[in-house]
Amino acid sequence: MDMTKKLQETYLPDQETRKQRVVIGLSGGLNSYVVAYLLKIQKYDLIGVTVSLNWDDFKGNVTDTLSCQRTPADLEQIKTFCHQLGIPHFVVKASEEFKEDVVDNWMTARITGTKSISCWNCHELRMKLLFQKMKELEASNIATGHSAKLFRHAGHGTVYVHTSNDEANDQSSLLSRLPKEILERMILPLSDLQQKEIIKLGENFGITPVGSRIKMHQCFNQNDDTVQYIQKHVPKKYLSEGGMFNLEQNPVADHKGVFHYPYGEAILFNNQKQVDAYRLSKYYFKERKMELAKSDYFIRKKIFLNYCHVADETPWSEPLSGYLKISDEEGVDCTIYPKNISSALVELEAPLSLLEGAIVTILKKKGKNSKVYLTGKVRFIAEEPVMEEGQERAKVDYSRDY
């Protein structure tokens, strides 16, 4: 591995740019530490900033529930790291904002039996607070350890988000939903590097990161602490017991409150095997009724996307081809049929297991350095039942305004 050549291919600013003050978002993880080292070597005027989202009224084990939570000892270690580099360090603490933008939305999803997007909400809040601190410190840019690429149009300055050189750790989807004013100020020094190369750099620099690498959807795990929090902070009328029914409306069992059963996760009865598990597919509040479905219900070939964030200059007046991605491992080619500025019908080349309300990403093509066309929330189409092999699938009316 020729690390010198690899680093020369990354973002290397000119002398004038290096005079500008840059805020580094320091989570305490390996990637953000490596960014700090690289920019320090390039002689930037650096300031380290850590966003600490505090869940003050949570009485359980916060670090077990929130993988991104940093303890006072963690923050002290990040401060020590900054002092070793010779750069100042600030901590932005946010409790009310975290509760309003992340926790409340997570609780709403739990008591309505819908899909939580807490990781997306949390990331957007962190970047918003980092951007605000950048302006307060009169800095010109934000540097982060995101694995993604940003391209700026030379003429009008539009910023385009592309996938990185590391498909397994790519974070372009997260960045694509950020406001333009934040993207315009971002520097991504690791965009051309793979994680194994970043790890090697960390070893060369003698870096000891805080905790393990944070991954999506590892927070707000179902445990006694989160259940007790919901019971304490939500009116009892939203926590009522009721019945569970299958898609044929036959009773299956009684439930103790929908908040005990995260949407889409397996529910096992009487020593059922995982493959035969039911999953919460819908909740009817007035009747306190949970509708359950087997895993094949979530396998879809046509879906509707709403609340879309569509990249600038993405063709949006006629059908276009793309690649729908739902995780590091899963994805499929697709055709997008735009309906309005923030919604589209999507036809998949092959069926995928999807959760209604989840955010998915559509790229121009599969692989490295691919433009992010859009992200959007999944909505199931009633006209698209899963059929047995050999049976004709129901038709979708593409002229319908969903």
C-alpha positions as CSV (number, residue, x, y, z in Angstrom):
1,M,0.0,0.0,0.0
2,D,1.6,3.3,-1.1
3,M,0.3,5.6,1.6
4,T,2.3,8.6,0.4
5,K,0.8,8.4,-3.0
6,K,-2.7,7.8,-1.6
7,L,-2.4,10.9,0.7
8,Q,-1.3,13.0,-2.2
9,E,-4.5,12.1,-4.0
10,T,-6.6,13.4,-1.1
11,Y,-7.8,16.9,-0.6
12,L,-4.6,19.1,-0.6
13,P,-5.4,22.8,-0.3
14,D,-3.3,25.7,-1.5
15,Q,-1.4,28.0,0.8
16,E,-4.1,30.6,1.0
17,T,-6.7,28.0,2.0
18,R,-4.5,26.7,4.8
19,K,-4.5,30.1,6.4
20,Q,-8.3,29.8,7.0
21,R,-9.5,28.6,10.4
22,V,-11.0,25.2,10.4
23,V,-13.2,23.5,13.0
24,I,-12.7,19.7,13.3
25,G,-15.6,17.6,14.5
26,L,-14.0,15.3,17.1
27,S,-16.1,12.4,18.2
28,G,-13.2,10.7,19.8
29,G,-13.2,8.0,17.1
30,L,-10.3,6.9,15.0
31,N,-11.4,8.7,11.8
32,S,-11.8,12.2,13.4
33,Y,-8.4,11.8,15.2
34,V,-6.7,10.9,11.9
35,V,-8.3,14.0,10.3
36,A,-6.9,16.2,13.0
37,Y,-3.4,14.8,12.5
38,L,-3.5,15.2,8.7
39,L,-4.7,18.8,8.8
40,K,-2.2,19.7,11.6
41,I,0.5,18.4,9.3
42,Q,-0.8,20.6,6.5
43,K,-0.5,23.6,9.0
44,Y,-4.2,24.6,9.2
45,D,-5.4,26.9,11.9
46,L,-7.4,24.2,13.8
47,I,-10.0,24.2,16.5
48,G,-11.4,20.9,17.9
49,V,-15.1,20.7,18.7
50,T,-17.0,17.8,20.2
51,V,-20.8,17.8,20.2
52,S,-22.0,16.1,23.4
53,L,-25.7,15.2,23.2
54,N,-26.9,14.7,26.8
55,W,-30.0,12.7,27.8
56,D,-30.3,14.3,31.2
57,D,-33.6,12.8,32.3
58,F,-32.7,9.2,31.3
59,K,-32.0,7.3,34.5
60,G,-30.8,4.0,32.9
61,N,-27.3,3.2,31.5
62,V,-27.0,5.8,28.8
63,T,-23.8,4.5,27.3
64,D,-25.4,1.0,26.8
65,T,-28.4,2.6,25.1
66,L,-26.7,5.3,23.0
67,S,-23.5,4.0,21.3
68,C,-22.5,7.6,20.4
69,Q,-22.7,8.9,24.0
70,R,-19.5,10.2,25.4
71,T,-18.8,10.1,29.2
72,P,-16.9,12.9,31.0
73,A,-13.8,10.6,30.9
74,D,-14.2,10.3,27.1
75,L,-14.4,14.1,26.8
76,E,-11.3,14.5,28.9
77,Q,-9.4,12.1,26.7
78,I,-10.4,14.1,23.6
79,K,-9.3,17.3,25.3
80,T,-5.9,15.7,26.1
81,F,-5.6,14.6,22.5
82,C,-6.2,18.2,21.3
83,H,-3.6,19.6,23.8
84,Q,-1.1,17.1,22.5
85,L,-1.7,18.4,19.0
86,G,-1.5,22.0,20.2
87,I,-5.0,23.0,19.3
88,P,-7.9,24.4,21.4
89,H,-10.9,22.2,22.2
90,F,-14.5,23.1,22.8
91,V,-17.4,21.0,23.9
92,V,-20.9,21.8,22.7
93,K,-23.4,20.3,25.1
94,A,-27.0,19.9,24.0
95,S,-29.7,18.4,26.1
96,E,-33.0,20.2,25.2
97,E,-32.2,20.0,21.5
98,F,-31.4,16.3,21.7
99,K,-34.6,15.6,23.6
100,E,-36.7,17.6,21.1
101,D,-35.1,16.6,17.8
102,V,-34.1,13.0,18.6
103,V,-35.7,11.5,21.8
104,D,-39.2,12.8,21.2
105,N,-39.3,11.6,17.6
106,W,-38.0,8.2,18.7
107,M,-40.7,7.9,21.4
108,T,-43.4,9.0,18.9
109,A,-42.3,6.2,16.6
110,R,-42.5,3.6,19.4
111,I,-46.0,4.6,20.6
112,T,-47.4,4.7,17.1
113,G,-45.8,1.4,15.9
114,T,-43.7,3.1,13.1
115,K,-40.1,3.1,12.0
116,S,-37.7,5.3,14.0
117,I,-35.2,7.3,12.1
118,S,-33.3,8.5,15.2
119,C,-29.8,8.0,13.7
120,W,-30.7,10.4,10.9
121,N,-32.2,12.9,13.3
122,C,-29.2,12.7,15.6
123,H,-26.6,13.2,12.8
124,E,-28.5,16.2,11.4
125,L,-28.6,17.8,14.9
126,R,-24.9,17.2,15.5
127,M,-23.9,18.8,12.2
128,K,-26.2,21.7,12.8
129,L,-24.6,22.4,16.2
130,L,-21.1,22.0,14.7
131,F,-22.0,24.5,12.0
132,Q,-23.3,26.9,14.5
133,K,-20.1,26.6,16.6
134,M,-18.0,27.1,13.4
135,K,-19.7,30.5,12.8
136,E,-19.4,31.4,16.5
137,L,-15.6,30.8,16.3
138,E,-15.4,32.7,13.0
139,A,-14.0,29.7,11.2
140,S,-14.5,29.2,7.5
141,N,-14.8,25.4,7.3
142,I,-15.8,22.2,9.1
143,A,-13.6,19.1,8.7
144,T,-15.0,15.7,9.6
145,G,-14.0,12.0,9.3
146,H,-17.0,11.1,7.1
147,S,-16.4,8.5,4.4
148,A,-17.8,10.3,1.4
149,K,-16.8,12.6,-1.4
150,L,-17.9,16.2,-2.1
151,F,-17.6,17.8,-5.6
152,R,-18.1,21.5,-6.1
153,H,-19.3,22.9,-9.4
154,A,-16.6,25.4,-10.6
155,G,-19.2,27.8,-12.0
156,H,-22.1,28.1,-9.6
157,G,-20.6,26.3,-6.5
158,T,-23.2,23.6,-6.2
159,V,-22.0,20.8,-3.9
160,Y,-22.6,17.2,-5.0
161,V,-22.3,14.2,-2.6
162,H,-20.7,11.0,-4.0
163,T,-19.9,7.7,-2.5
164,S,-16.4,7.2,-1.2
165,N,-13.7,4.6,-2.1
166,D,-14.9,2.3,0.7
167,E,-18.3,0.9,0.0
168,A,-18.5,-1.0,3.3
169,N,-18.1,2.2,5.4
170,D,-19.6,4.7,3.0
171,Q,-21.5,7.6,4.7
172,S,-22.6,9.6,1.6
173,S,-26.3,9.0,2.4
174,L,-26.0,10.8,5.8
175,L,-24.3,13.8,4.2
176,S,-26.7,14.1,1.3
177,R,-29.5,15.1,3.6
178,L,-27.6,18.1,5.1
179,P,-28.5,21.6,4.1
180,K,-26.5,23.2,1.3
181,E,-25.1,25.8,3.6
182,I,-23.4,23.1,5.7
183,L,-22.1,21.1,2.7
184,E,-20.5,24.2,1.2
185,R,-18.3,24.5,4.3
186,M,-17.2,20.9,4.7
187,I,-13.8,19.4,4.1
188,L,-13.5,15.6,4.0
189,P,-9.8,14.6,4.2
190,L,-10.5,10.9,4.2
191,S,-12.7,10.7,1.1
192,D,-10.2,8.8,-1.0
193,L,-9.1,6.4,1.7
194,Q,-10.4,3.0,2.7
195,Q,-10.9,2.1,6.4
196,K,-8.0,-0.2,6.4
197,E,-5.8,2.6,5.3
198,I,-7.2,4.9,7.9
199,I,-6.5,2.3,10.6
200,K,-2.9,2.1,9.3
201,L,-2.5,5.8,9.5
202,G,-3.9,5.7,13.1
203,E,-1.3,3.1,14.0
204,N,1.5,5.2,12.5
205,F,0.3,8.3,14.5
206,G,0.0,6.2,17.7
207,I,-3.7,7.1,18.0
208,T,-5.9,5.5,20.7
209,P,-9.5,6.3,19.9
210,V,-12.3,6.6,22.4
211,G,-14.4,3.4,22.3
212,S,-15.4,1.4,19.3
213,R,-16.5,2.7,15.8
214,I,-20.1,4.0,15.9
215,K,-22.4,2.4,13.4
216,M,-25.9,3.3,12.3
217,H,-29.0,2.0,14.2
218,Q,-27.1,0.9,17.3
219,C,-28.8,3.3,19.6
220,F,-32.2,3.2,21.5
221,N,-32.0,-0.5,21.8
222,Q,-35.0,-2.3,23.2
223,N,-34.2,-2.9,26.9
224,D,-35.8,-2.4,30.4
225,D,-34.3,1.1,30.7
226,T,-35.9,2.4,27.4
227,V,-39.3,0.7,28.2
228,Q,-39.3,2.4,31.7
229,Y,-38.4,5.7,30.2
230,I,-41.4,5.6,27.8
231,Q,-43.8,4.5,30.5
232,K,-42.7,7.4,32.7
233,H,-42.8,10.1,30.0
234,V,-45.8,9.2,27.8
235,P,-49.4,9.6,28.8
236,K,-51.0,6.3,29.8
237,K,-53.6,6.5,27.0
238,Y,-50.8,5.8,24.5
239,L,-49.6,2.7,26.4
240,S,-52.8,0.7,26.5
241,E,-52.9,-3.0,26.1
242,G,-54.7,-4.6,23.2
243,G,-54.8,-7.4,20.7
244,M,-52.5,-8.8,18.0
245,F,-53.9,-9.9,14.7
246,N,-52.4,-11.3,11.5
247,L,-53.0,-9.9,8.1
248,E,-56.2,-12.0,7.7
249,Q,-57.4,-10.3,10.9
250,N,-57.3,-13.5,12.9
251,P,-56.3,-13.0,16.6
252,V,-52.8,-14.1,17.4
253,A,-52.2,-12.9,21.0
254,D,-52.7,-10.0,23.4
255,H,-50.0,-7.3,23.7
256,K,-48.9,-5.2,26.8
257,G,-48.6,-2.0,24.8
258,V,-47.2,-1.4,21.3
259,F,-44.1,0.3,22.7
260,H,-42.8,-3.1,23.8
261,Y,-42.5,-4.1,20.1
262,P,-40.3,-2.0,17.8
263,Y,-41.6,-1.9,14.3
264,G,-40.2,-4.6,12.0
265,E,-38.5,-6.6,14.7
266,A,-39.2,-10.3,15.2
267,I,-41.9,-11.3,17.7
268,L,-41.8,-15.0,18.7
269,F,-44.6,-17.0,20.2
270,N,-44.5,-20.5,21.8
271,N,-41.0,-21.4,20.8
272,Q,-41.4,-20.2,17.2
273,K,-38.3,-20.3,15.1
274,Q,-36.9,-17.0,13.9
275,V,-37.9,-17.8,10.3
276,D,-41.5,-18.1,11.3
277,A,-41.6,-14.9,13.4
278,Y,-44.2,-12.3,13.2
279,R,-43.3,-8.6,12.9
280,L,-45.3,-5.5,13.7
281,S,-46.5,-4.2,10.4
282,K,-49.1,-1.6,11.5
283,Y,-50.7,-0.2,14.6
284,Y,-54.3,1.0,14.9
285,F,-54.4,3.5,17.8
286,K,-58.1,3.7,18.4
287,E,-58.6,0.0,18.5
288,R,-55.2,-0.6,20.2
289,K,-54.7,-3.3,17.6
290,M,-51.3,-4.5,16.4
291,E,-51.3,-5.9,12.9
292,L,-48.6,-8.6,12.4
293,A,-47.0,-10.0,9.3
294,K,-44.5,-12.6,8.4
295,S,-41.2,-11.5,6.8
296,D,-42.4,-12.0,3.2
297,Y,-44.8,-9.1,3.7
298,F,-41.9,-6.7,3.8
299,I,-40.4,-8.0,0.6
300,R,-41.2,-5.4,-2.1
301,K,-40.5,-4.8,-5.7
302,K,-42.3,-1.5,-6.1
303,I,-42.4,1.3,-3.4
304,F,-43.2,4.9,-3.0
305,L,-40.7,7.4,-1.6
306,N,-41.8,10.6,0.1
307,Y,-39.9,13.4,2.0
308,C,-37.2,13.0,-0.7
309,H,-34.0,15.0,-0.6
310,V,-33.1,15.3,-4.3
311,A,-29.6,16.3,-5.4
312,D,-29.2,19.4,-7.6
313,E,-29.1,18.7,-11.3
314,T,-30.6,15.2,-10.8
315,P,-32.9,14.6,-13.8
316,W,-36.4,14.9,-12.4
317,S,-38.8,15.3,-15.2
318,E,-38.8,11.8,-16.6
319,P,-38.0,8.2,-15.4
320,L,-34.3,7.6,-14.7
321,S,-32.3,4.5,-13.7
322,G,-30.4,4.2,-10.4
323,Y,-29.2,1.9,-7.7
324,L,-31.3,1.7,-4.4
325,K,-29.2,1.0,-1.3
326,I,-30.6,0.1,2.1
327,S,-27.4,-1.0,3.8
328,D,-23.7,-1.7,3.3
329,E,-24.6,-5.2,1.9
330,E,-28.0,-4.8,0.2
331,G,-29.0,-2.9,-2.8
332,V,-30.5,-3.4,-6.3
333,D,-30.8,-1.5,-9.6
334,C,-34.1,0.4,-9.9
335,T,-36.1,2.8,-12.1
336,I,-37.4,6.1,-10.5
337,Y,-40.6,7.7,-11.6
338,P,-40.7,11.3,-10.2
339,K,-44.1,12.4,-9.0
340,N,-43.4,15.9,-7.6
341,I,-40.4,17.7,-6.2
342,S,-40.2,15.5,-3.1
343,S,-41.7,12.1,-4.0
344,A,-41.3,9.3,-6.5
345,L,-42.4,5.8,-7.4
346,V,-39.5,3.3,-7.5
347,E,-39.5,0.0,-9.3
348,L,-36.8,-2.5,-8.2
349,E,-35.1,-4.9,-10.5
350,A,-35.3,-7.6,-7.8
351,P,-37.4,-7.8,-4.6
352,L,-35.9,-6.4,-1.4
353,S,-36.9,-6.6,2.2
354,L,-37.8,-3.1,3.3
355,L,-39.4,-1.4,6.3
356,E,-42.0,1.3,5.8
357,G,-40.8,4.6,7.1
358,A,-37.1,3.7,6.7
359,I,-34.9,6.1,4.8
360,V,-33.2,4.6,1.7
361,T,-30.7,6.0,-0.7
362,I,-30.7,6.0,-4.5
363,L,-27.3,6.3,-6.3
364,K,-26.6,7.0,-9.9
365,K,-24.9,3.6,-10.0
366,K,-23.6,1.0,-7.7
367,G,-20.0,1.3,-6.4
368,K,-17.4,3.9,-5.7
369,N,-17.6,7.6,-6.6
370,S,-21.2,7.4,-7.5
371,K,-23.5,10.5,-7.2
372,V,-26.2,10.4,-4.6
373,Y,-29.4,11.1,-6.5
374,L,-31.7,11.2,-3.6
375,T,-32.8,9.8,-0.2
376,G,-36.4,9.3,0.8
377,K,-38.8,7.6,3.2
378,V,-40.3,4.3,2.1
379,R,-44.0,4.0,1.8
380,F,-45.6,0.7,0.8
381,I,-48.0,0.5,-2.2
382,A,-51.2,-1.4,-1.5
383,E,-51.3,-2.5,-5.1
384,E,-48.1,-4.5,-4.7
385,P,-48.8,-7.7,-2.8
386,V,-46.2,-10.4,-2.7
387,M,-47.2,-13.2,-5.0
388,E,-46.2,-16.8,-5.3
389,E,-43.8,-17.6,-8.1
390,G,-45.6,-18.0,-11.4
391,Q,-48.5,-15.7,-10.4
392,E,-49.0,-12.4,-12.1
393,R,-48.2,-9.4,-9.9
394,A,-50.7,-6.6,-9.4
395,K,-50.3,-3.6,-11.6
396,V,-49.3,-0.2,-10.3
397,D,-51.0,2.9,-11.8
398,Y,-48.0,5.2,-12.4
399,S,-50.3,8.2,-13.2
400,R,-51.8,8.1,-9.7
401,D,-50.7,10.9,-7.4
402,Y,-49.7,9.0,-4.4
